[in-house]
Amino acid sequence: MSAPLRPRATRAPLVFPRTLTVGVLGAGRVGSVLGAALAAAGHRVVAASGGSGASRARVALLLPQTPHRSAAAVARAATDLLIVAVPDDALADVVADLAASGALHPGQVVAHTSGAHGLAVLAPAAAAGARPLALHPAMTFTGTPDDLSRLAGSSYGVTAPAELRPFAARLVADLGGVPEWVGEADRPLYHAALAHGANHLVTLVNEAADRLRDAGVDRPEKVLAPLLRAALENALRLGDDALTGPVSRGDAGTVRRHLDRLARTAPESVPAYLALARRTADRAVAAGRLRPADAASLRDVLDGMEVVA
């Protein structure tokens, strides 16, 4: 007769105080705003650090009761949660230096705000006994109080060990947001999608505004605002069914005239136009909005212009 199965041991859930003691390392646009949001949610932001005068000004504006300290002092003071909001390429070195200096301690949550990184970059912190958390707000920041209202309802790309997920969900809720659970291997793709959508959108809008100025329009923002807002809302609601314009209609002659004039007026804009027109055509064909025959004529124009360029 086989031995009875023993019940599997379960790990006790992690317990954190309702009011967290928080430190913000890197009081740039993101760190200072998240610190202010956590303070508004009732947590104690006890120290902040930033190397520039602008960072010190943000601490004074957004966290007026929080002293400015060295990085190591912030990490030591943040007994419950350390927010590390430094540039992506600096993150690994900052975490390694903190761990090597003994500033981190067991049980402390070390959360970085990088979209591109997951938990691997926090390995030195985990080796010191800290709990690693990747917590990226899917929002653009100005580092001013206006950002606080924009956080309401925002999504956060979260990568966390299983035992830390309840804490991460609570933290995001305190920030007024919604967690999106992102796998470790998927962090670069997640971040590429956000950067492609938000950062390149700013470039695209400013390119359009510049070309309108070239065409003699004094206030391009007035022309673009209703058009771009409608296009964005339609794209979010309808997907590729929101496609309009000469590429989606297969108007190769119109596209040729666009490219000819751009080449004379703003040749630096031609490569971006070509790339986006080609991708738009691919999506329009896949969505059934552009006939393959019309797409072929359009691609001939695009390919011919690329050879000339």
N, C-alpha and C positions, 0 to 999 in steps of 0.2 A: 504494500500500500504506500502510495507516494505521500511525502510530507505535505501538510497543509501549507498553502501559500501564505506568506507573511505580508501584511499590509505594507505598501510602498511608503517609505518615509517621505514626508512632505516638508518643504522648507517653509519656515515661518514667514509670513508676509513682512515686508519692510515697513517700519513705522517711522513717520516723520512728524515733527510738531506742526500744528496748524499754522503757526507763524514761523516762517523760515528766516534764518539769519543768512543774508545774501551778500556776496561781493561781486563787483563788476570789474572785470579786467579787460581794458580796451574800451574806454568811454567815447567811442566814435558815434556815428549816427545811429547805429543799431544798438550798441550796448547801453548807451545813455537812455534811450527810449524804453528799452525792455526793463532797465532798472527802475525807471519812473513808473512804468505800468505795474511792476511787482510791488512797488511801494504803495501805489494807489489801491492794490488788492489787499493791503494789510500786512505785507511782509516787511522785515527790517533790512534795509540796504545799508550796511554798516561801513562800507569802504568802497572806493572806486579808484581806478587808475587809468591814466592816459598820458601819452608822452608829449602831445602838442598843446599849444595855447588854446586851440579850438576845442580840444577835449576838456580842458579845465573849464572853459567857458560853458560847455554843455553840462558839466557836472553842477556848476553854480546855478544854471538856469533850471535844469530838470530834476536835480537831486540836491537842493540847497542845504539840506540837513546832513548830507553825506560827506565825510572828509575825504580828501584826495590823499592817497597813500602809494607807496611803492607796490610793484606787482607782487612781491613775496608777502608783504604785509596784508594786502587784500586777500590773498589766498589763505593766509593763516586766520584771518578774521572771519572768513566765510565758512562757518562751522557746518552749515547745512547745504548750501548751494553756491558754487562759484560759476558765474557766467564768463566765458572766455570769448570775447567778441573782437578778435584780431583778424587781420587779412589772412586769406587762405594760405598763402605761401609762407607766412610767419608762424602758423599755428603749431606745427610739429616742434619747432625749436622752442617756442614759448612753453609748451607743455613739458617738454624734456627738461628745460631749465628749472621749472617749478618743482618737478619731481626730484631732480638731482639736489636741489637746495633744501629739501625736507619741508617745503612749505605746504605740501598736500598731506592729508591725513585720512586714515581709514574711516569709511562711512560717509564721507563728504561726497556730494554729487558734483562732478565737474562736467558742465554742459557747454559745448561750443555752439556757435551760431552759423557755422559754415554750411552752405548748401552742398558743396562739392565733396566734403569729407564725411565719413561715417564714424565708426567707433575705433577703427584701427589707429588713427592718429592720436587717440587718447590712451594707447597701451602703456606709456610710462606712468600715467595717473592711475590706471587700474593696477599696475604692479605695486604702486604705493598704497593700495587698499582703497582708493577712491572708486566711486561708481561712475562709469562713463555714460554720457548722454549726448546725442546729436540733436540739436533743436534749432531748426532753421525757419524763420518767419518768411512766408512767401509774400513779401511786401517790399515796396521801395520806400526808402527813408530819407528825410531831410535833416533829421537831428533836431527838430523843433517840437514844441508842444502839439502842433497840428497832427503829428504822427500818431498820437495816442488815440484819437478818435478813429483813425484808419485801422487800428489793430482789431477793433470789434468785428468779429466774424471772419477774420483772416485765417488762412490755413497755415499749419506748421508742418514741415517735413521732419518727422521724428524717426530716429533709429535708436533703439534702446534694448538692453538685455531684457529678457522676459520678466524677471522679477522687478524691474524698474518701470514697466509699462504703466501700472496704476499711478505711480508718482508722476510720470511724464504727462499722462492724461489730465491729472489734477492741475499740474503746472500750466498747461496750455489753457485749460478752462479758466484759471485765475487770470490769464492774460487776455481772456475774452475770445479765444480762438478755437479752432477745430483741428485735432491731430490727423495727419495723413501718415500712415505707417509705411516707411520706405526701407527696403532691404539694403543691407550693407553694400552689396555689389551694384545696386541700382542708384546710389547717390550721384555719381557723375551724370547719368542720364537724366535724373530728376532735375539736377541743377542746370544742365544744358537746355532743357525745355524751358525753364523759367528765364534764363538769360536770353535765349533766342526770342522768346515772346516779349519780355519787358525791355531789356537793354537795346535790342535791335529795333524795337518799336520806336524808341526815342530817336535813334539815328534816322529811321525812315521818315518820321514826322518832320524832323528838322531838314532833311533833304528835300522833302516836298515843299516846305516853307521857303527854302532857298531858291528853288526853281520858280516858285510863284513870284518871288521878288525879282528874279531875272526877267519874268514876263511883265513886269510893271505893276504888280499888285502891291499896294502900300501896306496893307494889313493882312498878311497871309493867314494869321491865326484866326481871324474872323471868318475867312472862307473855309478853312479846314475844320474848325471846331464841330459844326453840326454834321458835316460829312463823315469825319472820322469817328465821332461818337456813334453815329448810326451804323457805320461799318463794323465797329467793334461789337456793339450789341447784337447785330445780326449774326456775326460770326460765332459768338458765344452761344447764341440760341439755335442757329440753323446749321452750323458747320459749313461744309463746302457748298451747300445750297445757297449760301449768302454771296457766292462769287458773282460779280458783275464786271462790266468793262470790256475793253476790246480783246483782251487775251481770252476771256471766257467765251466770247462770241466768235473767236477765230478771225477777227478783223486784222489780217496781216498788213494791209496797207496802212492802217492807222498806226500800228506798232512800228512800222518802218519809218514813218514820219516822226514819231516820237524819238526814235534812236538817231535819226539824221540830225535833228535839231539839238538833242542832248550832246552829240559828238562835237558840235560846233560851239555850244554854249558852256557846257559843263562836262567835259569828257571823263572827269573823275566819277560821275554818276552812272556812266554806261555799264561798267561791270556788275554793279548791284542790280540795275534794271534788268539786264540780261538774265542773271541768276534767278531773280524773283519771277520774271515772266516765264522762264522755262519751268520752274516748279509749279507756278500757277496753272500752266497748260497741262502738266501731268495730272494735277489734282482735278482739274475740270474734266479731263477725259475719263478719269476713274469714277467721277461722280455722275457721268452721263450728261454733262452740261456742254461738252464740246465734242463734235464729231471727229473721229480720227483723221479723216481727210482734211478737214479744216486745220486740225492741229499740225498736220504735216506741212502745210503751207506756212503756218506760223513759225514752225521750227526752222524752215529754210531761211526765213528772214533773220531769226535769232542767230543761227549758225553763221550766216553770211556776215552779219555785223561783227561777230566775235572774231572772224578771220581778219576783217579789216582792222579791228581794234588791235 
